[in-house]
Amino acid sequence: MFKDNLVQLRKLNSLTQEDVAEKLGVSRQAVAKWEAGETMPDLEKSRLLAELFGVSLDDLATHQPEDSLGFGVPPKGKHIFGIVTVGDKGQIVIPAKARSIFDIKAGDKLIVLGDEGQGLAVLKTEGFMKIAEAVMRGGGAKL
C-alpha cells in the first residue's frame, strides 16, 4: 500500500525520486528503497511526505484504490465513499464511513443543495445555517 501510494503520488505530482529526496533531506536511494518496499521512512519523514503531496498520513500509509472506486490517494480532506443507489422514493443511504467522518446520526437534519452545472451537495443543517447567517451579515463564513 504505502509503496504503491508513494509512487502514484510522486508521478501524479511530476516529481522524480531525486526531487522527493531533496525536499525531504534524504538520498535518492532512500526514496527508491521506500518505493520498492525494501524499507519504510520514519514517522517524521512519512509526515513530511504526506504534507508534500497534500494527503493525510493515514491515506498515504493505508489507502487502497479498490476502497475508492479505483482512484488513487485523495487530497487531504477529500473522500470518495462509493456508489449509492437511489430508492423508489428518492432516498439514499449515506455510507457508514461518511456518517462517521461527518458525525451524521439518525434523526439529524440535512439540507440538499443543487447546481445544475456542479451537481448536488448534502450538508448538515446547522453548518449550512452558520454559512447562511454569515453571508446575510456580509461577513463571510467563519467555520
WOPEZI-V559944 format. One record per residue. N is the residue number from 1. RES is the residue in one small letter. PHI is phi in radians with two decimals (none if undefined). D_LAST is the distance of its C-alpha to the last C-alpha in Angstrom with 2 decimals. Layout:
N_RES_PHI_D_LAST + N_RES_PHI_D_LAST
This chain:
1_m_none_33.76 + 2_f_-0.97_32.63 + 3_k_-1.09_35.44 + 4_d_-1.18_34.93 + 5_n_-1.14_31.18 + 6_l_-1.08_31.97 + 7_v_-1.08_34.62 + 8_q_-1.04_32.50 + 9_l_-1.19_29.58 + 10_r_-1.09_32.04 + 11_k_-1.20_33.86 + 12_l_-1.04_30.79 + 13_n_-1.62_29.80 + 14_s_0.93_33.43 + 15_l_-1.93_34.06 + 16_t_-1.58_37.37 + 17_q_-1.04_37.93 + 18_e_-1.10_39.00 + 19_d_-1.06_35.72 + 20_v_-1.10_33.72 + 21_a_-1.02_36.25 + 22_e_-1.10_36.02 + 23_k_-1.18_32.22 + 24_l_-1.74_32.47 + 25_g_1.28_35.68 + 26_v_-2.23_37.84 + 27_s_-1.45_40.85 + 28_r_-1.09_40.94 + 29_q_-1.12_43.06 + 30_a_-1.10_40.33 + 31_v_-1.12_37.96 + 32_a_-1.06_40.89 + 33_k_-1.18_41.52 + 34_w_-1.11_37.90 + 35_e_-1.21_38.11 + 36_a_-1.46_41.51 + 37_g_1.40_40.29 + 38_e_-1.35_42.89 + 39_t_-2.46_40.47 + 40_m_-2.18_36.80 + 41_p_-1.24_34.75 + 42_d_-1.23_33.80 + 43_l_-1.05_30.31 + 44_e_-1.14_29.36 + 45_k_-1.16_30.73 + 46_s_-1.11_28.96 + 47_r_-1.09_25.59 + 48_l_-1.14_26.54 + 49_l_-1.10_27.56 + 50_a_-1.05_24.27 + 51_e_-1.13_22.51 + 52_l_-1.01_25.16 + 53_f_-1.64_24.62 + 54_g_1.20_20.81 + 55_v_-2.16_21.17 + 56_s_-1.35_20.57 + 57_l_-1.07_23.57 + 58_d_-1.06_24.08 + 59_d_-1.14_24.36 + 60_l_-1.01_26.63 + 61_a_-1.41_28.87 + 62_t_-2.20_29.00 + 63_h_-1.04_27.87 + 64_q_-2.13_30.69 + 65_p_-0.92_30.81 + 66_e_-1.14_32.41 + 67_d_-1.36_29.25 + 68_s_-2.37_27.40 + 69_l_1.03_30.19 + 70_g_1.55_31.83 + 71_f_-1.37_29.02 + 72_g_-1.30_28.55 + 73_v_-1.07_25.74 + 74_p_-1.38_22.40 + 75_p_-1.04_19.91 + 76_k_-0.95_17.44 + 77_g_1.49_14.78 + 78_k_-1.83_17.03 + 79_h_-2.47_19.40 + 80_i_-2.11_22.55 + 81_f_-1.59_23.31 + 82_g_2.01_26.65 + 83_i_-1.75_28.36 + 84_v_-2.04_28.29 + 85_t_-1.89_31.04 + 86_v_-1.44_30.69 + 87_g_-1.34_32.99 + 88_d_-0.97_35.56 + 89_k_-1.77_33.27 + 90_g_1.55_30.25 + 91_q_-1.37_28.60 + 92_i_-2.26_27.03 + 93_v_-1.82_26.45 + 94_i_-1.39_23.13 + 95_p_-0.97_24.24 + 96_a_-0.97_24.03 + 97_k_-1.09_22.13 + 98_a_-1.15_19.32 + 99_r_-1.09_19.35 + 100_s_-1.19_19.26 + 101_i_-1.06_16.45 + 102_f_-1.75_14.14 + 103_d_0.88_15.75 + 104_i_-1.73_17.49 + 105_k_-2.13_20.52 + 106_a_-0.97_23.48 + 107_g_1.61_22.91 + 108_d_-1.12_19.17 + 109_k_-1.74_18.60 + 110_l_-2.11_17.25 + 111_i_-1.99_17.16 + 112_v_-1.88_19.01 + 113_l_-1.92_18.47 + 114_g_-2.44_21.15 + 115_d_-2.41_22.14 + 116_e_-1.05_25.81 + 117_g_-1.61_25.38 + 118_q_-1.93_22.35 + 119_g_2.03_22.71 + 120_l_-1.81_20.79 + 121_a_-2.39_17.26 + 122_v_-2.10_16.60 + 123_l_-2.25_13.32 + 124_k_-1.19_13.02 + 125_t_-1.01_13.65 + 126_e_-1.06_11.20 + 127_g_-1.11_8.15 + 128_f_-1.11_10.23 + 129_m_-1.13_11.12 + 130_k_-1.06_7.82 + 131_i_-1.13_7.82 + 132_a_-1.06_11.54 + 133_e_-1.12_11.66 + 134_a_-1.12_9.78 + 135_v_-1.14_12.20 + 136_m_-1.11_15.01 + 137_r_-1.36_14.61 + 138_g_1.42_14.70 + 139_g_-1.71_11.96 + 140_g_1.36_9.70 + 141_a_-1.51_6.15 + 142_k_-2.13_3.78 + 143_l_-1.82_0.00
